[in-house]
Amino acid sequence: MAVERVDLAVPSGRRLAVVGPSGCGKSTLLGLISGLDEPDEGVVDVLGVTDPAGRLARCALMPQRDLLLPWRSALANAAVALENQGMPRRAARSAVRPLFDRFGLAGSEDRRPRQLSGGMRQRVAFLRTFVAGKEVLLLDEPFGALDAISRAEAQDWLRATLDAEPRTVLLVTHDVEEAVLLGHEVVVLTGRPGRVAARIAVDLPVAGSRRELLATAEFVGLRDAVLAALEQRAAEPPSAEPPSAVLSSVEPSSSDQQPSALSETGCP
């Protein structure tokens, strides 16, 4: 059993970051949400749809590796999602080309993946995910393979991109700083089977640079809260309680509350 008694909801246009130890079911959650897997119990709801095919149609999944096709140019790789939707090859590439400048890839359109840095490859992979036009983006440790400098640059770029053009995002990561930087909320999972140990709202001040932001009292406090939750759960003995599922539905939004784009309840 990878996860149990997980009850999560992500409001439309918001970003949820999930952290936890290796093997706690973070990637399993993405498979369940995307419709690639089905829970043994409970309900997974994406924009009001619960069947696997419907969930898959509303989600775009970016895996840990960029999975760029080595024989295709960066432009052709970024256009794959549109081609898979039936758009002619030339039209797909014409639609994607104007985005290369906005995604920091100007001048690399005709390069093969082997000619790109790790950070640029991840940008191409994210652009491929982004142009699919899906309402929900599922990011599985997208920068885990990058070196520290490239990862920091990629995190800052992604944060700015999603601030400029919001999407509903669920990000799983081992990196606590990444979770606090990119998420509007951080969920901490216990060890396997993964359960929700803590939910921490993120509210960061505006800062002139990444270095200044990471030094603020707000960021330090949030990072320490996430680390404390991870350490506390790691130190506790496994619970002997039997697994249970709580089924619920997404409530209609009120005037002062955003509707949930993604809801997952009681998935063992």
N, C-alpha and C positions, 0 to 999 in steps of 0.2 A: 504494500500500500504506500503510494507516494505522498498523498496529501489527504487530510480528513478534516471535517468540520470547518471548512474554509468559507467564509462569508464576506464577499467583497463587492463593492459597487464603485464605478468610476463615472462621475458626472461628465456629460458631453463637453468636449473641448478641454478636459483636464488631463493631467499626467500623474499616473500612479507608479511609483518605483517599489519593487519588491526585492528585499535582500534576505539572505539566510545562508546557512552553511551548505557545503556541497552535498548533493543528494537529497535535499529537503523537498524537492518537487517544484522548484521554480519554473523550469522548462516544461514540466508536465502541465502546469497551469496554462501556459501559452498554447499547448496542444489541445487542451480542453476548450479553451475560449475560441480558438480558431476553427473548431469542428473537426480537427484531425483525429481527436480522441473523444471518447464519451465517458462521462462519470458513471461509476457503479450505482451511485445514488445522488440525488439532488438535481438542481436545475442550473444550466448555464444560459444566460439571456444576453443577447447582443442586439441592442436596439429593438427589443420586443420580439426577437426571433430566437427560438430555442432548438430548432432542428439543426443537425450538423451541416448540411449543405447551405442553409440560410446563414449560419454563423460564418462559414468559410467565405461566402459571397460578400460579407461586410468587413472582413479583416484582411490586413496585409501583414505577413510575418517576415521579419528580417532575422535570419539565423545568426549564430555566432560567427561563422565564416562568411566572407563576402560572396563566395560561389559565383564569381564572374566567369564567363565563358572565355577561355584563353584565345580563341580564334576570332573573337569579336572585338571591335573597337569599344572604347568607353561609351561612345554615343549609342552604338548598337546594343551594348549591354543594358544601358539605362532604358532603352526602348522595348526591352523584352516583355515587360508587363503589358504594355499597350498592344503589342503584336499578339500576345496570348489571349487578349480580349477580342481579337478579330480585326484590329486595325491594320491596314496595309503597311508593309515595311517602310515605304518612303514617307507615308503620312505620319507614322509613329515617330520616326527620327526627326521629322520637321517639327512635331509637337514638343519633343524633348529638348531640342537644340537650344532654344532661348533660355532654358533653365540652367544651363551650364555656368553662365556667369553668376547667377544668383546663388548657386551652390558652391562657388569658389573653384570651379573646374574649367574656366575659360582657357582655351588653348590646348586642352587635353582631349578634345572630342575624338580625334583619330588615333590616339595612342592605344596600344594593346595593354591588358592588365599588367603584364610583366614590366611595362615601362612606367607604371604608376607607383608612387609611394604607398605605404600601408594606409595612411590617412586618406589619400585621394581615392584609393580603392573602396574604402568604407563610405566615402561620400557618394561614389557612383552607385554602390549598393543601396544606400538610403534613398537616392534619387529614384532608382528603379522601384523601390517600395512606395515612395511618395506619389509617383505619377500614376500608380495603379488606381488612385481615386477612391480608395476604400475609406470608410468613416473611422475605422479603428486601426491603429498601428501597434503591432506587437513586436517589441525589440528584445531579442535574446542576447544579452551581453554583447552589444554591437561593437564595443571597442576593446574587448578583452584581449585581443591578439596584438594590440598596438603597444609600442614603447611608451614610457611615462610622458614624454614631451608631446608625442603625436596624440596620445589619448587626451591630454589636457586641452589641446587645440581642438580636437574633434568634439569634446564635450561642450566647449564654449560655442563652437559653431552650431551644434545641434540645438542648444538652448536658445540661441538667437533666432534660428530658423523657425522653431516651434512657437516662440513668442510672436514672431511676425505673421505666421500662418498656422494658427492653432489646429491641432487634431487631438482626438481622444487617444491617449497613449498608455500602454502598460509596458513598463521596462523592467526586466529582471537583471540583476547584477550582483557581483560579489563586492563591488567597490562602494563603500559607505559614502565617501565624498561625492561620487558620481550620482548616487541615489538622492542625496540632499540637493545637489546642484540642479538636477534635471526634473525631479518630481515636485508636484504640488502637495503630495502626501507620500510618506514612506511607510510601507508595511514590512514588519519583521516577522519571518517565519521561524518556527522551531526546527530542530533536527527531524529527520524522517521518523514517522510520517509528519509532513509539514502542517503545522497549525499556526494560526495568527497569534503571535505573541504580543505584538504592540502595533498601534497605528499612530503615526506622528505627523501632524500637519506641518507643512513647510511654509514659512513666511520670511523671505529674505529681503534685506534692504537693498536699495540701489547703490552700486559701488562703481568706482571708476575703472577698476581692473579686477581680474581674477584674484590676484594676490591680495588686494584690499578686501575683496568679498570673503575669501577664506579666513581672513584675520578678524572679521567682525565677531562680536560677542554672540550674535544671533546664529551665525553659521557654526561656530565652535560649540555652542550649546546644543544645537540640533544634532551635530555629528556625535557628540558625547552621549546624547540620549539614545541614538540608534545603537552605538557600541555597547552601552550599558544593557540594553534590551537583549542584544546578541549574547553578551557574557552571562547574563542572568539565566537565560533559557538553556545555555550550554551547561550550566552548573546544576540545573535541576534534574532529578531522576525522571525517567519516563513515566507518564501517567498511566494508571491501570484502568482508567475509565473506558468503557466500551465506546466504539465510534457511533456517532449519531448524525442524522441529517436533518436540517431545518429547511423546509421549502418555503420560499416566499416569492412574491412578484414585485416588479418595479412599479412603484406608485406613480400616478400622473404628477407632472410637475406643477408646483404652485407658482405664483407670480414672483416669489423671491427665492425660488430654488430651481437649479438646473436639473433637467431630467437625466437619469442615469443612462449612459450609452451602453454600459456593460455591467452586468450583475452576475455574480456566481455565488450560489448558496449551497452549503452542505455537501461539498464534493469530496468523497473519500478517495 
